[in-house]
Amino acid sequence: MRGWCLKNPAKRKTSKGIGRFINNWLSKEQNKGHVRGYATAGGNSKYDQSTLDRIVNETREEFLNRTGGDPRV
């Protein structure tokens, strides 16, 4: 975020607008739903598909065991 601000001085945020800018930036990043180790749009992943599937399944099982199967927890 800091790098973007430094590279775009013409779009510099005011003291009033910086809070909204940060909040929007973090909301967008959070909502992207990235999962560690998954391939990027270019297909550059250090894991093959079977390894990714195993990681997802293990994570799902760990979540269900921790929450007792209740997704609202």
Phi, psi and omega in degrees: 000314179298319179299319179298316181297321179291325181279347182235065183296334179291340180254026182302139183270144177280170179296331177283326186269348185293324180298315179295319179302311181296314181299314179296318180300310182292324177297316180296317180296318181296321184280354177291334176072036178296142174239130183304131176093349180284154181294145175276179182302330180279355179082018181271091178233145177274000180242146173274171187298321181294324178292319178297317178299318179297318180298316179298314181296319179295320179294318179298314180297318179298318179297313181297321178294321182288324185260358183071023178084002181268110183290349181277353183279000000 
